[in-house]
Amino acid sequence: MRHSVIGSRPCGDGHPVFIVFEAGPTHHGFESARRLVEVAAEAGGDAIKFQILDTDRLMGQRDVAITYKVLNADGSVEDVTEPLEVILRRRELTRAEWAELKRYADKLGITFFATVDYSETLDFVRELGCHAVKVASGDLNHHPWLARVAASAIPVMIDTGSSTIGEIERAVEIITGAGNDRIIIHHCPSGYPARLESINLRIIPTLRQMFEFPIAFSDHTPGWDMDIAAVALGVNMVEKTLTLDRRTRSPEHIMSVEPHEAAAFVRAIRDLEVALGRARRIMSPEEAQGKLKARRSLFAARDLARGARLTGDAVDWRRPGTGITPAELPYVLGRTLARDVGRGTMLAWSDLA
């Protein structure tokens, strides 16, 4: 069943990779968020994702801090430690602003969805007409919340972060047990950016084997080499952070694509999809004709008279391969010629008696 539909766009085996631009951590207010919607749509993305969070309610302790890397103007990288509460507040917009962003995304023809954290925000995104919701990796073991999200009956994306396979299995059980089988499982390496050792792309075939749902890759690395590898390994969706400036001093900008790169990112994935082809040999009519130029056919190795018996030393193999093939030699040896042929003549079946 590895198939889902998000709005009008299919996601799953047999369909193009669903490309999501993540803008939740990389906007810094309504105007930048609006611009990121534009960039994602212009680049050819299928969707743009935000994070609609209630910081005051979510942060039970205000002294939690995280360390992340930022890119300086001179190209150097710096570690920055900042209170999580401050970071989350940068991602907050008013409900009116979220509604305007959703309308703008609809106008530009790009799907809009969000990570949500409480029932109120879940109800709000449903009011907005969002066609999917996402659960953050930190909530994968929040089973009451998973059940509540599942009851919304719209596609549920789950980030797996640092979760174990057992935790992922249990989360899927909770969601399907609530009557929702419209699940997309995200392999999401942790870190801002993720360490190469933690990316573990080989888990993708494992997830595909274990679960019947579409598998996604949420990329936390600079560039898009890992996205290309993930697509080659069979993911149905990729999620890549998008920024207006990689040098912004906030989490996730350092590994995001900038506006001038976004279209190339999409094109690289679309080109790879074409190049991957199908799990069988395929050949265009042009290729079928072209290969004959490099293959060989049966030719007379010397002047041969009518009635001569064909032996191995009487024939030669030359290009093109439009005549009797080398594989057909056993059906040629020992037969006699029906006419005189000169040296270097391509032999046809009609030449044989």
N, C-alpha and C positions, 0 to 999 in steps of 0.2 A: 504493500500500500504506500510505498515511499512517495507520497504526493500530498500537497496541500495547496490551497488557493488563498492568497492574501489580497483582498479586494478583487480585482479582475485579473491578477497576475498569478499564474501557476508556479509552484515551486516543488521540484522533485525530479526523480529520474525521468528521462525523456524530454525534459524541458531545459531551456537555457538556465545557466546559473543565475540565481536571484541575487542581485548586487545591491547591498545596503550601505549607505553612507551614514556613519554614526556622527552626530553633531551634538549629542547631549553634553559631553564634557568639554567641548571646544568652542562653544559660543560664549559671549560675555555680555548678553543683553539682547533685546528684541531685534535691533537692526542687524547685528552680526548673525543672529539666528536666521533672519529672513534672507540675508545674503547667502548663507550656507545652503538654504533650500534652493535658491537659484542655481548655485554652482552644481549641486547634486543633479538637478533636473537637466541642466545644459550638458552635463557630462554623459548623460544616458543611464544614470542609475535607476534602479527599479523602486527604491524606497529611501527615505531619510528617517532616521530614528533620533529621538530626543529622550531625555530623562525628566519626567514630571515628578518631582520629589517634594515632600513636606519636611524640610530640615528640622524645624522646631520639634516636630513629633518624632522624627526618626532618631535624632541624637539624644539618647538617654544620658550619656556622659559627654560633656563638652570638651574634655581635655584630650580626646583621641587625635593623634597626628599621623600623617603619612609622609613618606619621603619619596620623591620622584625626581626625574632628570629633566633639565631644561637645556635648550640649545641657545648658546650665546651668539651675538652678532659676528664674533670672530671665528665661529665654528667650533669653539670649545664646548664641552658639556659640563654642567654643574649640577650637583645634588642640592635639592631644596626640600626642606621639611616645613610643613604647614599644617595648621589645625584642619581636620576634615570638615568641621562645621563651616569654616570660611570658604573652603573649596565648593561645598555643596550650595552655599548661598549664591555663588556666582552663576549657578545653573538655574536659578529660580526666575520664573516669569509669572505675570498675573494670568488669571484664567482668560481674561479678554485677549491677552497677547497670544496665549496658546491657541485660542480659537481662531485668531487672525492668521497665525502660521499655518494651521490646518487648512483654512480656506485658500491660502496662497499656494500651498502644495497641491491642492485639488485643481486649482487654476492651471498650474504648470504641468499637471498630469503625472505627478510623482506620489507614490503611496507614503503616507505619514503614519508612524506608530511610535510608541514610547515604552520605556521602562516605567513601571509604577510600583508604589510601595504600600499603599493602604487602600481600603475599600472606597474611600472618597475619591481618590485619584483614578481608581479603576472605573468607577461610575462616570467620572468626568470624561475619560477618553472614549468611553462608549457613547456618551452624549455627543462628543465631537464627531463620531462616526468612524473612529479608527478601526481598521480591519484586523489588527493583531495587537497583542501586548507582550511585553517581555518581563521575565523575572530575573533579577540580578543573581549572580552566582552566590552572593552572601545569603540569599534566601532559599537556596535549594533544599535546605533541611527544615524550612519553615512550612511544615505540612499543612497547618490550617490555612495559611495564605495561598499555598498551591491549590488547595481544594476550592478556595473562594475564587481565585482567578479562573480555574477550570470551569466553574459554574457559569462564567460569562459566555461560554459557548463560542467564543471566537478563537482563532489560532493562538496558541500559547508557545512562546519561545523561552527556553530555559538556558541560561548561561551555566556552564558546569565548573568553570574556574578551577579551584584546587580540590574539587570533590572526588571521592572515590567512585569506582564503577558501581559499588553497592548503593551509594547515595543517589546516583543517577537512576539506577533501577527503581529504587523506592520512590523517587520523585515522579517517575513515569507512572508507576502504579497508582499513586495518589491522584494524578491528573486523569488517567483513564478510568479510575474508580469513580470519579465524579462525573463520568459520562462524556468526557472530552477526549477525542482521539486526534485532534488537530494540533499535533505537537511538532516542534522543530527543536532539535537538540544542538546546542552550540558548543563546539570545542573551543574553549577560551583560555589560552595560556595567561597566567597571571604576570603582572609586572608592568611598569611604565617607563621604558619598554620592557617586554619580556626577554629573559635570558634565552639564548639559543638552546641551552640544555633543558629548558622547561617547555619548549614548544611542542615536542613529542607528536609530530605529525602522523606517526604510524598508528596512533590511536584512532585515526579516522576510519580505516578499513575495519577496525574492531567494532567501532560504534555502528558502522553500516551492517555488520554481521549480526550484532546483538539486537538492534532495534529496527523496526519496520518504518520508522519515521524519517523525514528529511534530516540530513546532517549539515550543520553549518560550521564555518570557521570564522571566529571573531579575532581579527589580527591585531596584535599588540607589538608589531615590529616595524621599523622604518622600511620604506620601500614596499614593493609588493612581490618579492621573490617567494615569500611564504604562502601568499595567496595563490600564486601560480601552482606551487607544489600541492597545495590543498585541493585545488580544482583537479589536478592530475590524479589525486588519490580518491576522488569521487564525491567531494562535498557538493551539496545542492545549493548552498548559499554562502556568500562571503560578506562579512561586515568589516568595513574599513573606516577608521576615523578620518574626518575631513576638517581641515583648519584653514583659516584665512592667512595665518602666518605661523610657521613652525617654531619661530622664536618666542612665541607667547609664553610667559612665565606662569604656566599652569599645567596640571597633569595631562598627559596624552597628546599634547601638541607635537612633541618631538618626533613621534612616530606616525604622524598623520600625513595625508597627501594634501598639497596646496591646490588652489584653484587651477593653476596652469598645468597640473599633473593629472587632474581627476579624469579627464577624457581619455588620456593615455592609459590610465589604470583600467578603465572599462574596456578599452579596445584590446588591451593585452589579454584580458580574460576571454573576450569574444573570439579573438584570433586563436587562442588555445583551444577553445571548444571546437572550432572548425578543424584544427590540426589533429585533435584527439580522434576524430572520426567515429567509427563503430567497431565493435568487437568482432569484426570479420573483414576479410579482404574486400576492398572496394576499388573499382577502377572505372574511370570515365571512358567514353568512347574514344576520346583523343589519346588517352594513355594506352588503351588497347591497340590502337593503330601505331602509336609511337614506339611501342616496345618491339614491334616487328622490324624496325630499322636496325636494332641491335642484335636481333636473333639471326640464326643461320638456316639456310635451305640446302637441298641436295643439288649439286652441280656436277657436270661431267668433268672428270679430271684430265681427260684427253679426248681426241676424236674417237667416236664410237660408231660402228656400223650397225645397221639394222640387223637384228637377230643376235647381237652380242649379249653374252650373259653378264649381268652386273655383279662385280666382285668388289671387295673393300677398296682395292687399289684403283678401281675405275671411277670412283666418285670422290667428290670433295665437298666441303661445307663452307659456304660463303654467305655474306649478307646480301640482301635482306632476308627476313624469315617469312616470306610470303608463299613459299612453296612447300615441298615435302620436308617435314621436320626431322631432326636427328632422332627423335624418339620413335619415328616410324621406320627407321633403317631395317629392322628385322623383316618388315613386309616388302622390302625392296630387293635385298640381296638374293641372288639366284634367279631373278626374273630376267627376261630378255627384252631388248628394245624393239619397239614397234616401228621405229624410223631411225634414220641417221641423225646423229647429234654432234655438233662441233664442240671442241674443248671450251670450257667456260660457259656452257649453256645450262640454264636452270632447268632441271627435269621436272616434269609434271606427271601425274598419274596416267594421263592419256598417252604418255610416251612409252609406257610399259605394256608388254603383251601379256 
